[in-house]
Amino acid sequence: MEDSQVKRVPHLPWMRNPVDIDLYEDCPLSLLPCLDPRLAEALQKIGIQSLFPVQVAVWQEAIGPGAFERDICVNSPTGSGKTLAYALPIVQMLSTQKIRRLRALVVLPTRDLAIQVKEVFAAIAPAVGLCVGLAVGQSSLADEISELIRRPKLEMCSSFDPDDIQMEPQTSVDILVATPGRLMDHINMTKGFSLEHLCYLVDGSGSSFLYSFSVPFYQFLYL
Ligand SMILES: Nc1ncnc2c1ncn2[C@@H]1O[C@H](COP(=O)(O)OP(=O)(O)OP(=O)(O)O)[C@@H](O)[C@H]1O
């Protein structure tokens, strides 16, 4: 076949310069640049003293000068620690901005996987004041809505802080771990559920999710 007939596969610029994870080694938490001490403490509480190579590599791409200016695609063996590799930098990045809106969304193909990943976020996010939610099938939609959505406060607030006088329902979590079907239910039906403040999207569901869904996400990780 002639060159002109070969179908060219488009490559995004960030795919042209892959980072070889094999060049990285475990790194003790005390040597990890810029790690928030509250997160180091939370990690130690769950028995983590150092980061695995994939976690160090993603940390270096995500934190520091030029942090998160491009999408990151992580490809590493099962059990190598990918969950914490994206959870830790996302939590640290979100902790620097103090607004309670849904700013990170992790989409996973199964309920079990989503529960597992939510536990990883839940082990570190509260240490920096962030709230994590779960949206998965086979559970009550009403219960989920009451956990994910803050209702308007009707009583007068003594502080007169406009942020305290909330008129519309809003998401009450900073990070949401979801399966695609239940996520679409919330997008289509839950009053106050909004992705307009989203900064980080982790797609661990395979490419089908992103192709089926078009929102101006400006950053996402694709596992
Ligand atoms: N830095 C670390 N130190 C010690 N244990 C860790 C560390 N990071 C992750 N683990 C543990 O390693 C195991 C595998 O991690 P994880 O599930 O994130 O891997 P994964 O690459 O996402 O796997 P999969 O591809 O199957 O989803 C988990 O039990 C996790 O608690």
The ligand as an SDF file (V2000), in Angstrom:
LIG
                    3D

 31 33  0  0  0  0  0  0  0  0999 V2000
    2.9330    3.2220   47.7760 N   0  0  0  0  0  0  0  0  0  0  0  0
    2.3830    2.0960   48.2030 C   0  0  0  0  0  0  0  0  0  0  0  0
    2.9100    1.4050   49.2400 N   0  0  0  0  0  0  0  0  0  0  0  0
    2.3630    0.2320   49.6840 C   0  0  0  0  0  0  0  0  0  0  0  0
    1.2620   -0.3280   49.1240 N   0  0  0  0  0  0  0  0  0  0  0  0
    0.6900    0.3150   48.0920 C   0  0  0  0  0  0  0  0  0  0  0  0
    1.2030    1.5550   47.5760 C   0  0  0  0  0  0  0  0  0  0  0  0
    0.4260    1.9410   46.5380 N   0  0  0  0  0  0  0  0  0  0  0  0
   -0.5310    1.0210   46.3990 C   0  0  0  0  0  0  0  0  0  0  0  0
   -0.3710    0.0360   47.3210 N   0  0  0  0  0  0  0  0  0  0  0  0
   -1.1810   -1.1960   47.4450 C   0  0  0  0  0  0  0  0  0  0  0  0
   -0.9090   -1.9700   46.2670 O   0  0  0  0  0  0  0  0  0  0  0  0
   -2.0740   -2.6560   45.8510 C   0  0  0  0  0  0  0  0  0  0  0  0
   -2.3310   -2.4010   44.3590 C   0  0  0  0  0  0  0  0  0  0  0  0
   -2.6560   -1.0510   44.1460 O   0  0  0  0  0  0  0  0  0  0  0  0
   -3.7420   -0.6110   43.0450 P   0  0  0  0  0  0  0  0  0  0  0  0
   -4.9920   -1.3860   43.2410 O   0  0  0  0  0  0  0  0  0  0  0  0
   -3.8140    0.8520   43.0460 O   0  0  0  0  0  0  0  0  0  0  0  0
   -3.0400   -1.1130   41.7260 O   0  0  0  0  0  0  0  0  0  0  0  0
   -3.5380   -0.8520   40.2460 P   0  0  0  0  0  0  0  0  0  0  0  0
   -2.3290   -0.6230   39.4390 O   0  0  0  0  0  0  0  0  0  0  0  0
   -4.5820    0.2080   40.2280 O   0  0  0  0  0  0  0  0  0  0  0  0
   -4.1850   -2.2410   39.9090 O   0  0  0  0  0  0  0  0  0  0  0  0
   -5.3410   -2.5410   38.8170 P   0  0  0  0  0  0  0  0  0  0  0  0
   -4.7430   -2.3280   37.4700 O   0  0  0  0  0  0  0  0  0  0  0  0
   -5.6570   -3.9860   39.1130 O   0  0  0  0  0  0  0  0  0  0  0  0
   -6.4960   -1.6280   39.1210 O   0  0  0  0  0  0  0  0  0  0  0  0
   -3.2020   -2.1830   46.7520 C   0  0  0  0  0  0  0  0  0  0  0  0
   -3.3930   -3.1470   47.7720 O   0  0  0  0  0  0  0  0  0  0  0  0
   -2.6660   -0.9080   47.3780 C   0  0  0  0  0  0  0  0  0  0  0  0
   -3.1740   -0.6740   48.6780 O   0  0  0  0  0  0  0  0  0  0  0  0
  1  2  1  0
  2  3  1  0
  2  7  2  0
  3  4  2  0
  4  5  1  0
  5  6  2  0
  6  7  1  0
  6 10  1  0
  7  8  1  0
  8  9  2  0
  9 10  1  0
 10 11  1  0
 11 12  1  0
 11 30  1  0
 12 13  1  0
 13 14  1  0
 13 28  1  0
 14 15  1  0
 15 16  1  0
 16 17  2  0
 16 18  1  0
 16 19  1  0
 19 20  1  0
 20 21  2  0
 20 22  1  0
 20 23  1  0
 23 24  1  0
 24 25  2  0
 24 26  1  0
 24 27  1  0
 28 29  1  0
 28 30  1  0
 30 31  1  0
M  END
$$$$
